[in-house]
Amino acid sequence: MSLLEKTTDLCLIPVSVIAGCLLIQHNAVERKRTETFVGKRVNLPEGSLRSRNVVVVLSTSCRFCRESAPLYRQLGAAAARNSTSASFIVLAFEPLDRMKAFLDTLGIGASNVAVMPDSLETRITPTMLLVDQKGVVVDAMVGELSKATEEKPMKFLDSHS
């Protein structure tokens, strides 16, 4: 083994260890973000709750919010199909007219669009909450969604429990 190969190996080991530690820390932070919401009650607009509710916190300036528009269109359609038992609610930091125009531009239909309640402590968009009929969060997804994670809210809205 040449001196260059030995040096390269010696440099790669600490870099790999540091990268692994950062990945573990990132996963712990993501898990903490979602666990912060689960079990908490969310104050949503009166009359908007059904037995299954997908609540999404969006921002018109959020890149991931725009990229997830196809999923939000599907969620809006699923809630419309099951309107007596499911809802798709969008919460906004911005004025409602701006958020409604944003949703219209992207072709996203929502059961309800409301101002972000003070009881929901997040500034991260998108944040997606699966909420039961009492307004209690049963699951949460924060930030950019993976393809595997995108299936959760669809299954939740389409379930008949």
C-alpha positions as CSV (number, residue, x, y, z in Angstrom):
1,M,0.0,0.0,0.0
2,S,1.5,3.3,-1.0
3,L,1.9,6.3,1.3
4,L,-0.9,8.2,-0.6
5,E,-3.3,5.3,-0.1
6,K,-2.5,5.1,3.6
7,T,-3.0,8.8,4.0
8,T,-6.3,8.7,2.1
9,D,-7.5,5.9,4.3
10,L,-6.5,7.7,7.5
11,C,-8.4,10.8,6.3
12,L,-11.5,9.0,5.2
13,I,-12.0,7.2,8.5
14,P,-12.6,10.4,10.6
15,V,-14.7,12.0,7.8
16,S,-16.9,8.9,7.7
17,V,-17.3,8.9,11.5
18,I,-18.2,12.6,11.5
19,A,-20.7,12.2,8.7
20,G,-22.3,9.2,10.5
21,C,-22.7,11.2,13.7
22,L,-24.2,14.1,11.8
23,L,-26.7,11.8,10.1
24,I,-27.7,10.2,13.5
25,Q,-28.1,13.7,15.0
26,H,-30.2,14.9,12.0
27,N,-32.5,11.8,12.4
28,A,-32.9,12.5,16.1
29,V,-33.9,16.1,15.5
30,E,-36.4,15.0,12.8
31,R,-37.9,12.5,15.2
32,K,-38.1,15.1,18.0
33,R,-39.9,17.6,15.6
34,T,-42.6,15.1,14.9
35,E,-42.9,13.8,18.4
36,T,-43.5,17.4,19.6
37,F,-46.9,17.4,17.9
38,V,-48.2,13.9,18.5
39,G,-50.8,13.8,21.3
40,K,-51.4,17.5,21.3
41,R,-54.7,19.2,20.6
42,V,-54.8,21.6,17.7
43,N,-57.4,24.5,17.7
44,L,-58.9,24.3,14.2
45,P,-61.7,26.3,12.7
46,E,-65.1,25.4,14.2
47,G,-67.0,22.9,12.1
48,S,-63.9,21.8,10.1
49,L,-63.1,18.6,12.0
50,R,-64.2,15.3,10.6
51,S,-63.2,11.8,11.8
52,R,-60.0,12.0,9.8
53,N,-58.2,15.3,9.1
54,V,-55.0,16.2,7.3
55,V,-53.8,19.6,8.3
56,V,-51.0,21.2,6.4
57,V,-49.0,24.3,7.3
58,L,-47.9,26.0,4.1
59,S,-46.1,29.1,3.0
60,T,-46.3,30.7,-0.4
61,S,-42.5,31.1,-0.4
62,C,-41.7,27.5,0.5
63,R,-40.0,25.5,-2.2
64,F,-41.1,22.1,-0.8
65,C,-44.7,23.4,-0.5
66,R,-44.7,24.0,-4.3
67,E,-43.0,20.7,-5.1
68,S,-45.5,18.8,-3.0
69,A,-48.5,20.4,-4.9
70,P,-49.4,17.1,-6.7
71,L,-49.7,15.4,-3.3
72,Y,-51.9,18.3,-1.9
73,R,-54.1,18.0,-5.0
74,Q,-54.6,14.3,-4.3
75,L,-55.3,15.0,-0.6
76,G,-57.9,17.7,-1.5
77,A,-59.6,15.3,-3.9
78,A,-59.6,12.4,-1.3
79,A,-61.1,14.7,1.3
80,A,-63.8,15.8,-1.2
81,R,-64.6,12.2,-2.0
82,N,-65.0,11.5,1.7
83,S,-66.3,14.9,2.8
84,T,-68.6,13.6,5.6
85,S,-65.7,11.8,7.3
86,A,-62.4,13.5,6.0
87,S,-61.1,17.0,5.6
88,F,-57.9,18.6,4.2
89,I,-57.2,21.8,6.0
90,V,-54.5,24.3,5.1
91,L,-53.1,26.7,7.7
92,A,-51.3,29.8,6.7
93,F,-48.8,32.3,8.2
94,E,-49.7,34.8,5.5
95,P,-53.0,36.7,4.8
96,L,-55.7,34.2,3.7
97,D,-56.3,35.9,0.4
98,R,-52.6,35.4,-0.6
99,M,-52.7,31.7,0.5
100,K,-56.0,31.1,-1.3
101,A,-54.5,32.6,-4.5
102,F,-51.4,30.4,-4.0
103,L,-53.6,27.2,-3.7
104,D,-55.7,28.2,-6.7
105,T,-52.6,28.7,-8.8
106,L,-51.4,25.2,-7.9
107,G,-54.8,23.7,-8.4
108,I,-55.1,22.6,-4.7
109,G,-58.6,22.3,-3.3
110,A,-58.8,22.4,0.5
111,S,-61.8,21.8,2.8
112,N,-60.8,24.9,4.8
113,V,-58.0,27.5,4.7
114,A,-57.4,29.2,8.0
115,V,-54.8,31.4,9.8
116,M,-52.2,29.5,11.7
117,P,-53.4,29.1,15.4
118,D,-51.1,30.2,18.2
119,S,-51.6,26.8,19.8
120,L,-49.5,25.2,17.0
121,E,-45.9,25.9,17.7
122,T,-44.1,25.5,14.3
123,R,-42.4,27.8,11.8
124,I,-41.4,24.9,9.6
125,T,-43.2,24.5,6.2
126,P,-44.5,22.2,5.1
127,T,-45.7,20.6,8.3
128,M,-48.4,17.9,7.9
129,L,-50.5,16.7,10.8
130,L,-52.9,13.8,10.9
131,V,-55.6,14.8,13.3
132,D,-58.5,12.8,14.8
133,Q,-62.1,13.9,15.3
134,K,-61.2,15.5,18.7
135,G,-58.5,17.7,17.2
136,V,-55.7,15.5,18.6
137,V,-52.6,14.9,16.4
138,V,-52.0,11.2,15.8
139,D,-49.0,11.6,13.5
140,A,-46.9,14.4,12.1
141,M,-44.5,15.0,9.2
142,V,-42.2,18.0,9.2
143,G,-40.3,19.4,6.2
144,E,-39.8,17.8,2.8
145,L,-41.6,14.5,2.5
146,S,-40.1,11.4,1.0
147,K,-42.1,9.3,-1.5
148,A,-42.7,6.7,1.2
149,T,-44.0,9.3,3.7
150,E,-46.4,10.7,1.1
151,E,-48.5,7.6,1.3
152,K,-49.3,8.1,5.0
153,P,-51.8,11.0,4.7
154,M,-53.5,9.4,1.7
155,K,-54.0,6.1,3.5
156,F,-55.2,8.1,6.6
157,L,-57.9,10.0,4.6
158,D,-59.0,7.0,2.7
159,S,-59.3,4.7,5.7
160,H,-62.8,3.9,6.9
161,S,-62.1,3.5,10.6
